[in-house]
């Protein structure tokens, strides 16, 4: 099913319950819960990818901690001594 077909089906189904306030509130609550679950799933996926990427290089950096700890140590060790002259 295409996105447009899914949207059309959703609106048809919503039209059937549009006059029932209780059902509409339940649908709204369910949709909001789906959005929250999707956000959490994306964050977990991003965290897993970051951990995997850092794990590949943490042993090369000579760190004894977790990959995230090694990355934090590297970030803290960076110093910007650059000066910007005004024109």
N, C-alpha and C positions, 0 to 999 in steps of 0.2 A: 504494500500500500504506500502511495506517495504521501508526502507531508500535506499536500493540499487535500487529498482524500481523507486523511486522518482528521484534519481540521474540520472539514465538512461534516464528517460523522460525529465529531465531538459537538459541534453546534446543533446538529439534529437531535442528539441525545439531550443536550441541555435545554432545547426548546420544549421537550416533553415534560421536563420538571420545573420549568421556569416559574410557574405559578406557586410552587411549593417552597416556602421560605426555608423550612427545616432541611429539605433535601439539598437546596442550593448552598446552605451553610456547610453541610457535610461535604459537598463537592469542593467547595472553596478550601476547607480545612485539609482535605486530602491532597489537593493540588499544592498547597503550601508545604505540606509534609514531604511531597515528592521533590520539591525544589530544595529543601534542606538536606534531604538524603543525597541528592545529586551533588550538592556543594561539598558535603563531607567526603563522598566517594572521590571527587576530583582532588581534594586536598590530600587524601590518603595516597592516591596514585602519584601525585606530584612528590610527596614525601618519599615514597618508595623509589621513584626514579632518581631523586637527589641522593638518597642513601646508596643506591647501586653505583651511581657515577662517582661519588666520593670514595666508595670502598675500593674502586679500581686503583685509585691513586694514593690513598692514605698511607699504605705501607711504603711507597716510594718517598713520601715526604718525611719519613722517619718518626711518625707519631705513634705514641703508645695508646692513645685514647681511641674513641670511636671516630669514624670518619667526620662526623659533624664537629666534634671537639677539635680535631686537627684543622679543619677548615676555619673554625673560629680563631684558633691560635694564629693561623696564617693571616687572617684579616686584621687581627690586632697588631701584627708585626709590620703592617704596611704603614709607612709614613710618607706624607706628601710634603716635601720641602720646596716645592715649586713656588716661585713668587711671580706675581702678575704685575707688570708695570702698567701704570695708567698712561693713557695717550695724551 
